[in-house]
Every structure is written in structure tokens, then in C-alpha cells.
Amino acid sequence: MPRPPIDGGVVLVTGASSGIGRAIVRTLGGRPRAVAVTARRTERLEELKRELEGAHPDLRVLVVPCDLGDRVATDRMLESVHAELGPVDVLVNNAGFGDFGPYDRAPWSKTADMIELNITTLAYLTHRVLPGMVERGRGGVLNVSSGFGLQFLPGFAAYVGTKHFVTGFTESLRLDLAGTGVAVTQLCPGPVDTEFVERARMGRTLPFQFTKISAERCARAAVRGFDAGRAMVIPGLMMKFILLLGALTPRFLLRLIYRPVAAVIRRM
């Protein structure tokens, strides 16, 4: 069995300054030859770099601050990674954010930024690095989707839409790349204890809080699943059960169940 592309490779992780992205970088440990970390918060990336280099002296860590919503800046980031470390062997598309509330009450600027980052940036980065992976016959893409990529819920219309794109895109991409030597996996977590909830203005409204797991546990499951070549990783037995139950429940029934929830959200 060929070794996982993480081992001895160049790994690029987006949204690495906090949450699942930061935890994934830590979970990789000294396995890669080099790791490129990108996000907007430079000081957090530098802090992560010092931590990694202290724990893994042979690991090269490249900090490339970038606003991934800016296509020119994204191109410069990719050029820097290639120039400093060489071609990307594994891309972890983790950067993204959510929003909560009735769609008609959300400011369009925030919704547009979310669509740009969660969908367009993910697709663009993947398109940029894939040809090289296919040519070399080795590599991988780990896309961070969500349990919302498999279901729907009132109050999350735009966010759910972006994650449905990631799920459908990743499933189809995996088939496109079958036999090329390039692995494709998606991570579909439920609630994870990160800054994501605060930024999305979800507070205690996020459903299934009792299934919440740590970013570290989520990251370990993601890396294990990617190494094993799994198509989809859903961390946590309880979340697996909830998503399976949702998949087996007729949609008309889910709509009936969620309708009073939507009314409560609008009053909030």
C-alpha cells in the first residue's frame, strides 16, 4: 500500500490560525517535510510556527498571511509556497465561516464574503494545485465541509448552501480523480468547540450541542480518515447517528419539524 501523501510531503493548510485548521496542523506533527500555513492573523500563525518548530526541529514551517477572498493575494500566496517549499502535495481546504439568522435579515456583504470563501476560494485553490498532483501521480485534498452539508436547518440558509456545494463537489471530484493517485476526503463535523460559533453569531442556538467535540478530536479523526483514503469523515458516534437519522427521515417530515423552529428563530 502506498504511503499517505502527508508523509514527506508539502502540506498547505488554510484557515490555520485557529480551530480545526490549527488542530490539523498540530496533528500532522513531524510527518510532512514542510507545512505552509495561511490565514489573515499573522501573529497567530507565527505563534503556531514557533510551537511546531520547537516540537519538530526537522519540519519546515512557512507562514504566508493571506486574505483568501482576494484572488490576487491568493495567487501570490500560492506562488510563495511553490517558490519556498516546492509543489503542494496535500491541500487542506479548511478556511470558512458561517452565519446565523433569517436569510433576508443578513447583510449581503457578509453573505457574499461567506460564499466567496466557503465555495469559490475552495474550488479555486483545488483547481490550482490538482494538475501538479495528477501529473506526479501522488497527492491529496482534504475539504472541510460540515454536517450541514448533508442536511438543512432554518437560520442557516446561505451557510448550508455553501456546505452542500463542498459535499457535492468533493464527492464528484473523488470520482474524477479515481486511479490518478490523488486522494480526496471530506470532513463533515457537527458542533466543534472553536471560535466559529462566536463569529457566526450562533451562541447557544446551535443544535445538538450535546454532540460537541474538541477541535483536536475532530482533527485526529480527519487525518486518520484521510490517511485511510476514506471519502467522508464524520467525527463522533453521536453525530454519525444523528446524520443517519436525518438521512432516513423523509424531507417533508423534516420540514414539518423545523417549521416551528424557523418561527422561533425569526422572533429571536
C-alpha positions in Angstrom: 0.0 0.0 0.0 1.5 3.4 -0.9 2.4 5.7 1.9 -0.1 8.6 2.7 0.8 11.8 0.8 1.2 13.6 4.1 4.4 11.7 4.8 7.4 13.5 3.5 5.2 15.9 1.5 4.4 19.6 1.4 1.1 20.4 3.1 -0.9 23.6 2.7 -3.5 24.3 5.4 -5.9 27.3 5.0 -7.6 28.9 8.0 -4.7 27.6 10.1 -4.7 30.4 12.8 -7.4 28.8 14.9 -10.0 26.0 15.3 -9.9 22.8 13.2 -7.2 24.2 10.9 -4.8 24.8 13.7 -5.6 21.5 15.3 -5.0 19.7 12.0 -1.5 21.3 11.6 -0.7 20.2 15.1 -2.0 16.7 14.4 0.3 16.3 11.4 3.3 16.7 13.7 6.6 16.0 12.0 5.2 13.7 9.3 5.4 16.2 6.4 8.6 17.6 5.0 7.1 21.1 5.2 3.9 22.8 6.2 2.6 26.1 4.8 0.0 27.8 7.0 -2.2 30.6 5.8 -4.8 32.9 7.3 -5.2 36.6 8.0 -3.9 36.7 11.6 -0.2 36.7 11.2 0.7 36.8 14.9 -1.3 33.5 15.5 0.5 31.8 12.5 3.9 32.9 13.8 3.0 31.5 17.2 2.0 28.2 15.6 5.2 28.2 13.7 7.3 28.6 16.8 5.4 25.8 18.5 5.8 23.4 15.6 9.5 24.1 15.0 10.1 23.6 18.8 8.4 20.2 18.8 9.7 19.1 15.3 13.1 20.6 14.5 13.3 18.9 11.1 9.9 20.3 10.0 9.9 23.4 7.8 7.0 25.8 8.5 6.2 28.6 6.2 3.9 31.4 7.3 2.0 33.0 4.4 -0.6 35.5 5.7 -3.3 36.0 3.1 -6.9 37.2 2.7 -8.2 34.3 0.7 -11.1 36.3 -0.5 -8.7 38.3 -2.6 -7.8 36.4 -5.7 -4.6 38.3 -6.4 -3.4 37.8 -2.8 -4.3 34.1 -3.1 -2.2 33.7 -6.3 0.7 35.4 -4.5 0.4 33.1 -1.6 0.5 30.0 -3.8 3.5 31.4 -5.7 5.3 31.9 -2.4 4.6 28.4 -1.2 5.8 26.9 -4.5 9.0 29.1 -4.6 9.9 28.4 -0.9 8.8 24.7 -0.5 8.0 23.3 -3.9 4.7 21.9 -5.2 1.9 21.2 -2.8 1.3 17.5 -2.1 -1.7 17.9 0.2 -4.2 20.7 0.3 -6.4 21.2 3.4 -9.2 23.5 2.5 -10.3 24.5 6.0 -10.9 28.2 5.7 -14.5 29.2 6.0 -17.1 30.9 8.2 -20.9 30.7 8.9 -23.7 33.0 9.8 -27.0 32.5 11.7 -30.4 34.1 11.3 -33.1 34.5 8.6 -31.5 34.9 5.2 -33.4 38.1 4.4 -32.0 39.8 7.5 -28.4 39.1 6.9 -26.2 41.8 5.4 -25.4 40.9 1.8 -21.8 41.9 2.2 -21.3 39.1 4.9 -23.2 36.6 2.8 -21.2 37.4 -0.3 -17.9 37.0 1.7 -19.1 33.7 3.0 -19.9 32.3 -0.4 -16.6 33.6 -1.8 -14.6 32.0 0.9 -16.5 28.8 1.5 -17.1 28.0 -2.2 -15.1 30.0 -4.7 -11.8 30.0 -2.8 -12.0 26.3 -2.0 -12.7 25.5 -5.7 -10.0 27.8 -6.9 -7.3 26.5 -4.7 -8.2 23.0 -5.6 -8.1 23.8 -9.3 -4.6 25.4 -8.9 -2.9 22.6 -7.1 -4.6 19.5 -8.7 -2.9 19.4 -12.1 0.5 19.0 -10.5 -0.7 16.3 -8.2 -2.2 14.3 -11.0 0.9 14.7 -13.1 3.1 13.4 -10.2 0.6 10.6 -9.5 0.5 11.4 -5.8 -1.2 13.9 -3.6 -4.4 14.6 -1.8 -7.2 17.1 -1.0 -8.9 17.3 2.4 -12.0 19.5 2.3 -13.6 20.7 5.5 -17.4 20.5 4.9 -20.0 20.2 7.7 -22.8 18.0 8.9 -24.9 20.8 7.4 -23.5 19.7 4.0 -25.7 16.6 4.4 -28.8 18.2 5.9 -30.6 21.5 6.2 -31.9 23.7 9.0 -33.7 27.1 9.3 -31.4 30.0 10.2 -28.5 28.7 8.1 -29.7 29.0 4.5 -26.5 30.5 3.0 -24.1 28.5 5.1 -26.0 25.2 4.4 -25.9 26.1 0.7 -22.1 26.6 0.8 -21.5 23.3 2.6 -23.8 21.4 0.2 -21.6 22.7 -2.6 -18.5 21.4 -0.7 -20.0 18.0 -0.2 -21.3 17.6 -3.8 -18.0 19.0 -5.2 -15.9 16.7 -3.1 -17.9 13.5 -3.9 -17.7 14.2 -7.6 -14.1 15.3 -7.5 -13.2 12.0 -5.8 -14.7 10.1 -8.7 -13.0 12.4 -11.3 -9.6 11.5 -9.7 -10.1 7.8 -9.2 -7.0 5.9 -10.4 -4.8 9.1 -10.5 -3.1 8.5 -7.2 -4.7 11.6 -5.7 -6.8 11.1 -2.6 -9.9 13.2 -1.9 -11.6 13.2 1.5 -14.2 15.5 3.1 -14.7 16.2 6.8 -18.3 16.6 7.9 -18.3 17.5 11.6 -21.1 18.5 13.8 -20.6 21.2 16.5 -16.9 21.7 17.3 -15.6 23.8 20.2 -13.9 26.6 18.2 -14.3 30.4 17.5 -16.5 29.5 14.6 -19.7 29.6 16.7 -19.0 33.1 18.1 -18.2 34.5 14.6 -21.3 33.0 13.2 -23.5 34.6 16.0 -24.9 31.2 16.8 -24.3 31.3 20.6 -26.4 28.6 22.3 -28.7 28.3 19.3 -26.6 25.8 17.5 -28.5 22.5 17.5 -27.1 19.2 19.0 -24.8 21.0 21.5 -24.5 17.7 23.4 -22.6 16.3 20.4 -19.9 19.0 20.6 -16.3 17.7 20.3 -12.9 19.4 20.6 -11.0 20.7 17.6 -8.3 18.3 18.5 -10.5 15.2 18.4 -12.0 16.4 15.1 -8.6 16.9 13.6 -7.4 13.4 14.6 -10.4 11.9 13.0 -9.8 13.9 9.8 -6.2 12.9 9.5 -6.9 9.2 10.2 -9.7 9.2 7.6 -7.5 10.9 5.0 -4.7 8.5 5.6 -7.1 5.6 5.2 -8.4 7.1 1.9 -12.0 7.5 3.2 -14.4 9.5 1.2 -16.1 11.1 4.2 -15.2 11.5 7.8 -17.9 12.3 10.4 -16.3 12.6 13.8 -18.2 11.3 16.8 -20.6 8.3 17.1 -23.5 10.5 18.2 -23.1 12.8 15.2 -23.0 9.8 12.9 -26.2 8.6 14.4 -27.9 12.0 14.1 -26.9 12.4 10.4 -28.0 8.9 9.6 -31.4 9.5 11.3 -31.7 12.7 9.3 -30.9 10.9 6.0 -33.5 8.3 6.7 -36.2 10.8 7.7 -38.4 11.9 4.8 -37.8 15.6 3.9 -41.5 16.5 4.2 -41.3 15.4 7.8 -38.2 17.3 8.5 -39.8 20.4 7.1 -42.8 20.0 9.4 -40.4 19.5 12.4 -38.3 22.5 11.5 -41.2 24.9 10.7 -41.8 26.0 14.3 -38.0 26.2 14.8 -37.9 28.7 11.9 -40.7 30.8 13.6 -38.7 30.9 16.8 -35.5 32.0 15.0 -37.3 34.8 13.2 -38.8 36.1 16.6 -35.3 36.0 18.1 
